[in-house]
Amino acid sequence: MVAAITLAAPVSARAQKSEGFGQAFQGNHRGVVDVTARRFIYDSKTDSFVAIGDAVVTQNQTVLTADQVTMQQRQRIMDAYGNVHIVDPLGDITAKAGTIDLNSETADLTDATITDHYKTYRLEGTKVIKQSGQHYHILDGFYTTCGCDTGTPDWSITADEMDVHLGDTATAKDAKFDILGYPVMGLPFATFPVNTDRHSGLLAPRLGESGLRGAQIVQPYYLAINRSSDATVALDVETSQRVGLLGEYRLINGDDDFLSVDGAFYNESLRSEANREDDIIDNQIADDHIPLNRYDVIGMMRQHLTDDWLVYGNGLTVSDSLELREMNVWTLSRTVGPGIEYPINLVSLRDALGTIGTMYSYDNGYANLSGDWNQDLIQPQQFALQRLPDALLSGRQELLGGLLYSDYDFEATNFWRGEGQSGTRVDLFPRVTLPWRLGDYLYGYGTLEARETFYDTSGHVLDIIPVGQQGLQYNNGIKLGPLGPGGLDNREMLYGSAGVATEIERVYDLNWKYIEKIKHTFEPFVNYTYIPSYGQNDLPLYDETDRIEPRNMFTYGFTSRILARLPALVQPSDDQDADAFEQNTAISPFRVHTYGAASTEELLRFTAEQVYDISHNVAVGGSHSSAVDLTGTVFPTRVISIGSQFGYYPQQNQISYANAYLNFQPWWTNNTTRLYMAKAEEGSFLQLSYNYVASGPNTIRGINSGYSQFMVLRAYYDLFSRLGVYFAPSYDFVNREFLSTEYGVRLKSPCNCWSFDTGITKTNNPSETSFQFQLTLGGLGSIGQSPFGRNPFQQRASLLPNYGVEPMTP
């Protein structure tokens, strides 16, 4: 027979949401305690009782079980003996015996093991003194993040004495690092992280080896200044090329206000002349000199002065034209601000562009004042076009009570070059639109557009020498031409457009557990644009605004869409297995990953359109018809996304261009981890993209870029519980060569508590073969640099930036 007793005590307002007396000991635990056992012995003198035989003590969501429990009611102290087991929402504790003080939230445990429900770590000791919170002092201590491994874990830290503060750091005296239970390294004193909070200190280095750079190590130091700002400095040593110092400062002072600046300085004294010559592939750029000292500065900022007034800036400047192409570390963090990342294609930039500006928003419009400085990385800098300053007023206004609406863009720009045509342009571009609808299905618009452009120009025109002429193999050539037309000039234009469209739809009731309804739409459209012929050859040419071609053109086609009505996703109750629930819903590629009300999702869109110009040629070969443009997209879901675009010339029976992409995540593999794995991306994935542009009449194979065809594949797959492989080739079909090829292998724990990644990368530009590796201990961090690309489906165990520190909060 099982007896039961309920102990009640005064409950303060702060204690009403207490989670219990287990591992977390959150709050002031003075709530109702229920005790059951096979029999009770009560001592009235000490106001204590002993629960003997299968004792169970319950308070809120915390449960303690033991063979025997003695509880002193006044002191609120429990002594538990035999098979002690404490379970609460935050963790799981087992021990041989223990004394638990509910008032001070402390405990003394004997032969204890502490872990969480997902077994992401395991903490053991012959004597464990639990202090307030999740702070433990341990004798004969043992710590590992391979908590899910049965038996001896793959790695662990043992010590005679440990002080572990979960969510902070741990220290260990007479510590040993063990692999498979065997000590491989001993330290008299050690400290290691057991948290995901930001704190200053050395970060894991990046290590690599290549035939061009030699051995490379990038060793960063992180400085947590305060909750809103941090900084990182790093030493970059490449034994065959350079020694560099990198620095970064980040400030976040609002939801959309941030400042981030990265800078680097390099000295190239280690570099041989042969190394310099072998690294320069395009020797036809204006400046192919590699200086002894080099630098780069990259910055981004946004600051709201008021709710409507914003100041912004993006800056990039380099010491020489080849600096970005030669470096492999540009920034010390991936992120700039909330949801904003640095660009990842710095190595292939055509220009180093800096912009600073301010924007003021008002009802249905905004005013913007900015300036752009362009550092040309290919052509001579004196020909680079600068926009200093550029003022724009843009907005929309309703007319005649909403019957019409007017859009306007008024822009004034000062263009400047060191050599070549410079001047000022004022462009006034108002439009009036009449939208209309006839019944439920037929709708359209008519737009009248007026344009008045003023110029004040002086200087010489620029002559272009096309690639393929005069020995030019890689780039066009530019030289200063004759003096161009100057002084004041203007252009007046009046043109218009109109369109009509309809929508036919049908709804199908599925009543499937993943989809309630399917709607299929067919949406044909026809648009017409008329632009008379205006003489513009004597006007300066700064950008596309200065040359507007005549048109008498119809654009026609259709769009077809499939939309799904998804039922509400119910939040699992406390007694349900949330992991199993998530796994079941993940099988459906249509299931949204949110709880709440039903929603409508667009699953597929297909568009076909073509252009026909009555009066002008719009395609190669004198055709008035353009290619038929076909675009299809399966919108991103939890496991797959597909898209494609296709252009076809019916007259020539020729494909003009094509591209396609596929992102796929196999749902049958383990694609998420409960444990923070630092820079080691988790989960299998496949990315495949293909691009094709047909050759033009003047295309020369391998000379100009009028014809291109290449494919990029990136794939990682967990072959076995302890082995994964990575393969990422990029192939150029035109020149019949691999642009780059990456091979990688991951050795890992079955429960993903550690991984060792190694990979080889071979690139053509720069011509380099590099070796990289990365060792990651789950929950602690990484050393080295990942040889794998980023997983497009990656969901990290915690929101941490590149080096394992938590992002700042405003």
VEXROKE-582001 format. One record per residue (C-alpha): residue in three letters; x, y, z. Coordinates in steps of 0.05 Angstrom, whole numbers, padded with zeros to 5 digits, always signed. Example, Ala and Ser with C-alpha at 12.3 -4.5 7.8 and 13.67 -1.06 7.14 Angstrom:
BEGIN
ALA+00246-00090+00156 SER+00273-00021+00143 
//
This chain:
BEGIN
MET+00000+00000+00000 VAL+00024+00070-00017 ALA+00012+00127+00032 ALA+00009+00200+00015 ILE+00018+00266+00051 THR+00012+00339+00029 LEU+00054+00393+00061 ALA+00030+00465+00053 ALA+00068+00529+00069 PRO+00056+00603+00056 VAL+00068+00619-00017 SER+00093+00689-00035 ALA+00075+00724-00100 ARG+00145+00711-00125 ALA+00140+00637-00111 GLN+00075+00624-00148 LYS+00112+00608-00213 SER+00166+00566-00180 GLU+00192+00509-00223 GLY+00210+00463-00165 PHE+00270+00442-00124 GLY+00311+00404-00176 GLN+00372+00423-00215 ALA+00351+00495-00229 PHE+00321+00512-00161 GLN+00287+00572-00194 GLY+00252+00621-00147 ASN+00232+00616-00074 HIS+00208+00544-00065 ARG+00154+00550-00013 GLY+00096+00520-00051 VAL+00056+00456-00039 VAL+00097+00392-00033 ASP+00065+00324-00045 VAL+00099+00263-00016 THR+00080+00190-00027 ALA+00114+00127+00000 ARG+00099+00058+00025 ARG+00100+00081+00097 PHE+00114+00144+00139 ILE+00147+00155+00207 TYR+00133+00223+00240 ASP+00176+00255+00295 SER+00137+00310+00329 LYS+00197+00336+00369 THR+00236+00354+00307 ASP+00175+00365+00264 SER+00203+00317+00212 PHE+00179+00254+00178 VAL+00211+00197+00142 ALA+00181+00170+00077 ILE+00204+00098+00068 GLY+00198+00055+00006 ASP+00190+00083-00065 ALA+00187+00154-00038 VAL+00163+00206-00088 VAL+00165+00281-00072 THR+00131+00328-00121 GLN+00130+00403-00124 ASN+00102+00437-00186 GLN+00140+00406-00245 THR+00196+00376-00204 VAL+00196+00304-00180 LEU+00245+00271-00132 THR+00245+00195-00123 ALA+00288+00155-00074 ASP+00286+00093-00031 GLN+00278+00137+00031 VAL+00268+00212+00044 THR+00273+00248+00110 MET+00243+00318+00110 GLN+00249+00372+00163 GLN+00188+00416+00152 ARG+00211+00479+00189 GLN+00280+00480+00159 ARG+00254+00454+00092 ILE+00312+00407+00085 MET+00307+00338+00054 ASP+00355+00279+00062 ALA+00347+00227+00007 TYR+00379+00158+00006 GLY+00384+00104-00046 ASN+00371+00112-00120 VAL+00360+00187-00114 HIS+00332+00216-00178 ILE+00310+00288-00189 VAL+00275+00310-00253 ASP+00253+00380-00270 PRO+00241+00420-00334 LEU+00315+00438-00339 GLY+00351+00375-00323 ASP+00361+00306-00293 ILE+00401+00288-00231 THR+00417+00219-00203 ALA+00456+00206-00140 LYS+00469+00154-00087 ALA+00448+00202-00032 GLY+00436+00276-00022 THR+00415+00332+00024 ILE+00372+00386-00008 ASP+00358+00454+00024 LEU+00296+00484-00008 ASN+00306+00552+00024 SER+00378+00565+00001 GLU+00368+00525-00063 THR+00430+00484-00050 ALA+00446+00410-00044 ASP+00501+00362-00023 LEU+00502+00300-00068 THR+00542+00236-00065 ASP+00562+00198-00128 ALA+00520+00244-00171 THR+00508+00250-00246 ILE+00478+00314-00274 THR+00451+00321-00345 ASP+00393+00351-00385 HIS+00335+00316-00420 TYR+00371+00315-00487 LYS+00436+00287-00458 THR+00476+00344-00488 TYR+00525+00340-00429 ARG+00542+00297-00370 LEU+00572+00321-00304 GLU+00594+00271-00251 GLY+00629+00272-00184 THR+00638+00230-00121 LYS+00619+00292-00082 VAL+00577+00347-00113 ILE+00561+00411-00075 LYS+00506+00448-00111 GLN+00506+00523-00098 SER+00453+00573-00119 GLY+00430+00567-00191 GLN+00468+00518-00235 HIS+00534+00525-00199 TYR+00569+00461-00176 HIS+00633+00446-00137 ILE+00655+00375-00152 LEU+00707+00328-00124 ASP+00734+00274-00171 GLY+00698+00310-00227 PHE+00680+00288-00297 TYR+00651+00330-00354 THR+00633+00314-00426 THR+00584+00337-00479 CYS+00579+00266-00505 GLY+00523+00255-00456 CYS+00483+00211-00503 ASP+00540+00161-00512 THR+00530+00098-00471 GLY+00591+00074-00434 THR+00657+00110-00441 PRO+00647+00176-00480 ASP+00691+00195-00539 TRP+00721+00253-00500 SER+00717+00280-00430 ILE+00752+00325-00380 THR+00768+00295-00312 ALA+00798+00330-00252 ASP+00810+00322-00178 GLU+00769+00384-00165 MET+00721+00422-00211 ASP+00681+00486-00205 VAL+00627+00486-00258 HIS+00578+00543-00270 LEU+00532+00521-00325 GLY+00517+00581-00369 ASP+00585+00611-00352 THR+00654+00578-00345 ALA+00686+00519-00310 THR+00754+00511-00276 ALA+00790+00446-00261 LYS+00850+00429-00217 ASP+00897+00372-00236 ALA+00856+00364-00300 LYS+00864+00313-00355 PHE+00834+00312-00425 ASP+00813+00240-00440 ILE+00798+00206-00506 LEU+00759+00141-00500 GLY+00775+00142-00426 TYR+00850+00148-00435 PRO+00885+00212-00412 VAL+00923+00245-00469 MET+00939+00313-00438 GLY+00946+00336-00367 LEU+00944+00407-00339 PRO+00953+00430-00267 PHE+00898+00480-00279 ALA+00848+00489-00336 THR+00788+00532-00352 PHE+00736+00518-00406 PRO+00669+00547-00427 VAL+00603+00515-00408 ASN+00561+00572-00435 THR+00539+00610-00497 ASP+00547+00680-00468 ARG+00595+00732-00495 HIS+00660+00742-00458 SER+00729+00767-00474 GLY+00786+00720-00491 LEU+00824+00683-00544 LEU+00780+00652-00598 ALA+00792+00588-00637 PRO+00845+00600-00691 ARG+00836+00586-00765 LEU+00889+00539-00793 GLY+00904+00520-00865 GLU+00957+00501-00915 SER+00963+00517-00989 GLY+01015+00517-01044 LEU+01007+00592-01054 ARG+01000+00618-00983 GLY+01041+00566-00946 ALA+01018+00550-00876 GLN+00966+00599-00850 ILE+00942+00614-00780 VAL+00891+00668-00762 GLN+00889+00677-00687 PRO+00834+00724-00662 TYR+00823+00756-00594 TYR+00751+00776-00575 LEU+00735+00835-00530 ALA+00664+00840-00502 ILE+00660+00915-00488 ASN+00588+00918-00464 ARG+00519+00891-00483 SER+00517+00935-00545 SER+00588+00933-00572 ASP+00647+00887-00581 ALA+00713+00884-00618 THR+00759+00831-00647 VAL+00832+00834-00667 ALA+00868+00779-00704 LEU+00939+00761-00727 ASP+00943+00731-00797 VAL+01007+00695-00814 GLU+01016+00663-00884 THR+01087+00636-00887 SER+01095+00643-00963 GLN+01063+00711-00971 ARG+01047+00758-00915 VAL+01037+00777-00842 GLY+00974+00817-00826 LEU+00935+00849-00770 LEU+00859+00851-00774 GLY+00810+00889-00730 GLU+00735+00895-00723 TYR+00688+00939-00682 ARG+00613+00927-00678 LEU+00560+00971-00644 ILE+00486+00956-00642 ASN+00446+01012-00609 GLY+00375+00997-00634 ASP+00332+00948-00672 ASP+00356+00976-00738 ASP+00415+01019-00716 PHE+00485+00991-00721 LEU+00557+01006-00739 SER+00609+00955-00761 VAL+00679+00970-00785 ASP+00731+00919-00807 GLY+00802+00938-00826 ALA+00865+00900-00843 PHE+00939+00916-00855 TYR+00987+00867-00889 ASN+01061+00866-00901 GLU+01085+00825-00961 SER+01159+00819-00943 LEU+01154+00743-00939 ARG+01133+00739-01012 SER+01181+00719-01067 GLU+01180+00750-01136 ALA+01162+00682-01166 ASN+01102+00678-01119 ARG+01079+00747-01142 GLU+01085+00730-01216 ASP+01050+00663-01209 ASP+00991+00695-01173 ILE+00974+00747-01226 ILE+00929+00716-01279 ASP+00897+00779-01308 ASN+00956+00823-01326 GLN+00912+00870-01367 ILE+00881+00907-01308 ALA+00903+00979-01303 ASP+00946+00966-01241 ASP+00973+00896-01231 HIS+01027+00918-01182 ILE+01027+00883-01114 PRO+01054+00933-01062 LEU+01096+00916-01002 ASN+01044+00942-00953 ARG+00970+00932-00965 TYR+00904+00948-00930 ASP+00829+00944-00934 VAL+00772+00978-00896 ILE+00701+00952-00898 GLY+00644+00986-00860 MET+00568+00988-00856 MET+00524+01032-00813 ARG+00452+01053-00802 GLN+00427+01105-00752 HIS+00357+01131-00742 LEU+00361+01204-00718 THR+00284+01203-00713 ASP+00231+01154-00734 ASP+00230+01185-00803 TRP+00302+01207-00812 LEU+00357+01156-00826 VAL+00432+01164-00837 TYR+00467+01105-00872 GLY+00533+01086-00902 ASN+00569+01028-00935 GLY+00644+01034-00947 LEU+00697+00993-00980 THR+00767+01016-00999 VAL+00830+00976-01014 SER+00903+00991-01025 ASP+00908+00959-01094 SER+00866+00925-01147 LEU+00885+00854-01128 GLU+00878+00860-01052 LEU+00808+00832-01046 ARG+00822+00775-01095 GLU+00883+00752-01058 MET+00857+00751-00987 ASN+00815+00695-00958 VAL+00795+00731-00893 TRP+00760+00798-00902 THR+00717+00805-00840 LEU+00721+00775-00771 SER+00646+00763-00765 ARG+00592+00742-00813 THR+00540+00789-00785 VAL+00537+00864-00786 GLY+00472+00877-00749 PRO+00406+00841-00735 GLY+00392+00798-00795 ILE+00446+00832-00837 GLU+00508+00797-00863 TYR+00570+00820-00898 PRO+00572+00805-00973 ILE+00606+00739-00987 ASN+00630+00754-01058 LEU+00684+00805-01041 VAL+00735+00764-01080 SER+00700+00777-01146 LEU+00679+00850-01138 ARG+00686+00893-01201 ASP+00689+00958-01161 ALA+00702+00978-01089 LEU+00642+01024-01076 GLY+00630+01070-01018 THR+00564+01104-01004 ILE+00541+01152-00950 GLY+00473+01184-00947 THR+00412+01207-00909 MET+00339+01191-00921 TYR+00277+01226-00896 SER+00210+01190-00902 TYR+00142+01223-00904 ASP+00072+01200-00923 ASN+00075+01161-00988 GLY+00146+01184-01005 TYR+00218+01198-00985 ALA+00276+01245-00998 ASN+00347+01217-01004 LEU+00414+01253-01008 SER+00475+01209-01019 GLY+00544+01206-01050 ASP+00580+01147-01083 TRP+00655+01138-01090 ASN+00676+01084-01139 GLN+00745+01053-01135 ASP+00755+01017-01202 LEU+00791+00951-01194 ILE+00801+00938-01269 GLN+00803+01002-01310 PRO+00845+01065-01296 GLN+00819+01102-01236 GLN+00817+01169-01272 PHE+00760+01143-01316 ALA+00718+01118-01256 LEU+00651+01154-01252 GLN+00632+01184-01185 ARG+00562+01208-01163 LEU+00576+01267-01116 PRO+00523+01284-01093 ASP+00459+01249-01114 ALA+00392+01278-01091 LEU+00326+01241-01102 LEU+00254+01258-01085 SER+00206+01200-01096 GLY+00134+01186-01078 ARG+00061+01175-01096 GLN-00001+01217-01090 GLU-00075+01201-01100 LEU-00114+01245-01148 LEU-00189+01258-01158 GLY-00208+01222-01094 GLY-00168+01159-01111 LEU-00191+01152-01183 LEU-00120+01165-01206 TYR-00052+01164-01173 SER+00012+01199-01191 ASP+00083+01173-01182 TYR+00142+01220-01185 ASP+00218+01214-01184 PHE+00257+01279-01185 GLU+00332+01268-01185 ALA+00393+01315-01188 THR+00462+01284-01195 ASN+00531+01311-01203 PHE+00576+01263-01242 TRP+00651+01271-01237 ARG+00712+01237-01268 GLY+00786+01252-01264 GLU+00787+01248-01340 GLY+00727+01244-01386 GLN+00658+01275-01389 SER+00632+01303-01324 GLY+00573+01346-01307 THR+00506+01354-01274 ARG+00440+01320-01293 VAL+00370+01338-01268 ASP+00317+01286-01285 LEU+00243+01301-01274 PHE+00200+01239-01283 PRO+00126+01244-01264 ARG+00074+01191-01282 VAL-00002+01188-01278 THR-00037+01121-01274 LEU-00111+01103-01281 PRO-00126+01034-01251 TRP-00192+01001-01269 ARG-00231+00938-01256 LEU-00290+00908-01294 GLY-00328+00858-01252 ASP-00292+00806-01211 TYR-00241+00782-01263 LEU-00220+00835-01313 TYR-00175+00891-01290 GLY-00121+00936-01319 TYR-00086+01003-01319 GLY-00064+01060-01364 THR-00002+01103-01350 LEU+00022+01168-01381 GLU+00095+01184-01368 ALA+00131+01250-01379 ARG+00206+01261-01374 GLU+00247+01325-01374 THR+00322+01318-01368 PHE+00372+01375-01363 TYR+00448+01369-01373 ASP+00508+01413-01360 THR+00567+01375-01388 SER+00641+01385-01404 GLY+00701+01342-01420 HIS+00726+01289-01469 VAL+00686+01227-01488 LEU+00715+01158-01473 ASP+00732+01109-01529 ILE+00722+01035-01516 ILE+00767+00981-01546 PRO+00727+00915-01542 VAL+00755+00850-01516 GLY+00785+00809-01571 GLN+00816+00869-01606 GLN+00888+00896-01601 GLY+00908+00836-01559 LEU+00856+00847-01504 GLN+00838+00779-01476 TYR+00806+00793-01408 ASN+00777+00864-01407 ASN+00754+00920-01451 GLY+00803+00977-01461 ILE+00788+01050-01446 LYS+00823+01112-01472 LEU+00809+01186-01475 GLY+00773+01206-01538 PRO+00758+01274-01570 LEU+00725+01332-01536 GLY+00651+01318-01531 PRO+00591+01364-01537 GLY+00589+01410-01477 GLY+00547+01463-01444 LEU+00473+01462-01429 ASP+00426+01412-01462 ASN+00360+01380-01448 ARG+00313+01324-01469 GLU+00236+01322-01467 MET+00200+01255-01472 LEU+00128+01234-01469 TYR+00107+01161-01471 GLY+00057+01113-01440 SER+00036+01043-01426 ALA-00027+01003-01413 GLY-00045+00933-01391 VAL-00102+00885-01381 ALA-00105+00820-01342 THR-00153+00770-01313 GLU-00152+00712-01265 ILE-00187+00645-01270 GLU-00184+00600-01209 ARG-00210+00534-01182 VAL-00209+00507-01111 TYR-00202+00433-01093 ASP-00220+00406-01025 LEU-00168+00355-01002 ASN-00182+00351-00927 TRP-00113+00319-00919 LYS-00078+00326-00852 TYR-00025+00370-00884 ILE-00067+00408-00935 GLU-00141+00427-00929 LYS-00151+00460-00997 ILE-00113+00471-01062 LYS-00125+00531-01107 HIS-00101+00533-01179 THR-00101+00600-01216 PHE-00091+00618-01289 GLU-00074+00692-01299 PRO-00064+00716-01371 PHE-00040+00788-01383 VAL-00023+00836-01440 ASN+00016+00900-01432 TYR+00031+00953-01484 THR+00087+01005-01483 TYR+00097+01062-01532 ILE+00160+01105-01532 PRO+00171+01151-01592 SER+00240+01158-01623 TYR+00280+01215-01592 GLY+00349+01238-01613 GLN+00397+01225-01556 ASN+00464+01211-01589 ASP+00492+01281-01572 LEU+00474+01274-01499 PRO+00526+01249-01448 LEU+00521+01176-01427 TYR+00527+01166-01352 ASP+00478+01109-01340 GLU+00414+01077-01368 THR+00373+01140-01356 ASP+00409+01175-01414 ARG+00390+01125-01468 ILE+00316+01106-01470 GLU+00303+01065-01533 PRO+00240+01074-01576 ARG+00187+01021-01567 ASN+00121+01001-01598 MET+00117+00938-01557 PHE+00069+00885-01531 THR+00087+00841-01472 TYR+00040+00782-01464 GLY+00037+00717-01427 PHE+00007+00683-01367 THR+00022+00664-01295 SER-00004+00601-01263 ARG-00001+00590-01188 ILE-00017+00534-01139 LEU-00034+00555-01068 ALA-00048+00511-01008 ARG-00092+00523-00948 LEU-00054+00492-00889 PRO-00090+00471-00825 ALA-00070+00500-00758 LEU-00009+00467-00726 VAL-00027+00451-00654 GLN+00026+00462-00600 PRO+00041+00395-00567 SER+00019+00389-00495 ASP+00068+00378-00439 ASP+00057+00303-00438 GLN+00070+00295-00513 ASP+00137+00279-00544 ALA+00155+00344-00579 ASP+00213+00312-00616 ALA+00168+00258-00647 PHE+00116+00311-00663 GLU+00167+00354-00700 GLN+00194+00294-00738 ASN+00125+00275-00763 THR+00110+00345-00788 ALA+00179+00352-00820 ILE+00163+00295-00868 SER+00112+00339-00903 PRO+00148+00389-00949 PHE+00086+00434-00945 ARG+00082+00440-00870 VAL+00100+00509-00844 HIS+00145+00509-00783 THR+00100+00550-00738 TYR+00044+00538-00689 GLY-00021+00576-00691 ALA-00077+00591-00739 ALA-00086+00561-00809 SER-00048+00595-00864 THR-00044+00600-00940 GLU+00022+00585-00974 GLU+00042+00593-01047 LEU+00073+00527-01068 LEU+00086+00536-01142 ARG+00088+00592-01193 PHE+00099+00587-01268 THR+00103+00646-01316 ALA+00110+00648-01392 GLU+00118+00714-01428 GLN+00144+00743-01493 VAL+00156+00812-01522 TYR+00136+00833-01593 ASP+00155+00902-01619 ILE+00116+00925-01681 SER+00168+00976-01704 HIS+00236+00956-01676 ASN+00282+00896-01672 VAL+00288+00868-01602 ALA+00329+00805-01614 VAL+00391+00782-01650 GLY+00381+00771-01724 GLY+00332+00828-01735 SER+00273+00795-01702 HIS+00215+00835-01674 SER+00200+00779-01624 SER+00241+00766-01562 ALA+00255+00698-01533 VAL+00198+00664-01496 ASP+00215+00671-01423 LEU+00193+00613-01379 THR+00201+00618-01304 GLY+00181+00566-01253 THR+00191+00565-01178 VAL+00173+00516-01124 PHE+00175+00562-01065 PRO+00222+00545-01007 THR+00195+00495-00956 ARG+00227+00460-00898 VAL+00263+00409-00941 ILE+00266+00431-01014 SER+00265+00492-01060 ILE+00269+00491-01136 GLY+00271+00546-01187 SER+00286+00554-01261 GLN+00286+00606-01317 PHE+00288+00590-01390 GLY+00291+00633-01453 TYR+00275+00605-01522 TYR+00276+00637-01592 PRO+00221+00602-01634 GLN+00246+00635-01699 GLN+00317+00607-01692 ASN+00296+00545-01653 GLN+00350+00565-01603 ILE+00355+00569-01528 SER+00378+00639-01509 TYR+00391+00628-01435 ALA+00374+00580-01380 ASN+00386+00574-01306 ALA+00361+00528-01252 TYR+00374+00514-01179 LEU+00356+00460-01128 ASN+00364+00462-01052 PHE+00347+00397-01018 GLN+00352+00372-00947 PRO+00340+00297-00936 TRP+00290+00293-00879 TRP+00310+00222-00861 THR+00378+00245-00834 ASN+00394+00280-00769 ASN+00394+00353-00792 THR+00391+00388-00725 THR+00432+00384-00662 ARG+00413+00399-00591 LEU+00485+00416-00576 TYR+00522+00479-00597 MET+00574+00458-00649 ALA+00607+00526-00660 LYS+00629+00534-00733 ALA+00615+00462-00752 GLU+00553+00465-00796 GLU+00504+00408-00783 GLY+00459+00367-00827 SER+00460+00337-00897 PHE+00442+00381-00956 LEU+00447+00387-01032 GLN+00454+00452-01072 LEU+00456+00449-01148 SER+00455+00507-01196 TYR+00464+00513-01272 ASN+00472+00575-01315 TYR+00474+00582-01390 VAL+00477+00643-01435 ALA+00476+00631-01511 SER+00532+00658-01554 GLY+00522+00722-01592 PRO+00545+00738-01663 ASN+00612+00765-01639 THR+00628+00713-01587 ILE+00698+00683-01587 ARG+00706+00620-01545 GLY+00749+00634-01484 ILE+00757+00708-01501 ASN+00693+00747-01484 SER+00636+00733-01437 GLY+00580+00733-01488 TYR+00575+00658-01481 SER+00577+00624-01413 GLN+00556+00557-01384 PHE+00575+00532-01316 MET+00549+00488-01260 VAL+00559+00491-01185 LEU+00546+00433-01138 ARG+00552+00432-01063 ALA+00533+00371-01023 TYR+00545+00342-00954 TYR+00518+00275-00931 ASP+00524+00234-00868 LEU+00543+00167-00897 PHE+00547+00133-00830 SER+00538+00153-00757 ARG+00612+00169-00753 LEU+00628+00191-00825 GLY+00604+00246-00871 VAL+00630+00269-00939 TYR+00630+00337-00974 PHE+00638+00351-01049 ALA+00633+00419-01083 PRO+00656+00426-01155 SER+00646+00487-01200 TYR+00654+00471-01274 ASP+00660+00518-01333 PHE+00633+00483-01396 VAL+00658+00538-01442 ASN+00731+00532-01425 ARG+00724+00459-01405 GLU+00756+00467-01337 PHE+00739+00465-01263 LEU+00736+00535-01233 SER+00743+00504-01164 THR+00737+00437-01132 GLU+00729+00420-01058 TYR+00733+00353-01025 GLY+00719+00342-00951 VAL+00711+00287-00900 ARG+00679+00292-00831 LEU+00695+00243-00774 LYS+00645+00252-00718 SER+00609+00225-00658 PRO+00543+00188-00670 CYS+00510+00237-00622 ASN+00546+00297-00654 CYS+00586+00317-00592 TRP+00650+00325-00632 SER+00672+00328-00704 PHE+00737+00332-00743 ASP+00731+00362-00813 THR+00786+00361-00864 GLY+00784+00384-00936 ILE+00824+00403-00998 THR+00805+00461-01044 LYS+00834+00475-01112 THR+00819+00541-01148 ASN+00840+00571-01214 ASN+00837+00645-01197 PRO+00878+00651-01156 SER+00914+00587-01176 GLU+00917+00554-01108 THR+00911+00486-01074 SER+00895+00492-01000 PHE+00885+00445-00942 GLN+00840+00462-00884 PHE+00817+00427-00821 GLN+00772+00441-00762 LEU+00764+00405-00696 THR+00700+00418-00657 LEU+00683+00396-00587 GLY+00609+00405-00576 GLY+00591+00458-00525 LEU+00663+00484-00522 GLY+00681+00511-00592 SER+00723+00499-00654 ILE+00796+00504-00674 GLY+00815+00513-00747 GLN+00773+00534-00807 SER+00715+00496-00836 PRO+00730+00466-00905 PHE+00655+00460-00917 GLY+00608+00512-00945 ARG+00548+00537-00905 ASN+00487+00493-00901 PRO+00428+00531-00931 PHE+00381+00495-00883 GLN+00425+00506-00821 GLN+00390+00516-00755 ARG+00441+00527-00701 ALA+00432+00504-00630 SER+00441+00576-00608 LEU+00445+00643-00644 LEU+00520+00652-00646 PRO+00563+00689-00697 ASN+00625+00663-00730 TYR+00672+00653-00672 GLY+00625+00625-00620 VAL+00602+00687-00584 GLU+00530+00708-00575 PRO+00504+00766-00616 MET+00496+00832-00581 THR+00428+00859-00560 PRO+00410+00933-00562 
//
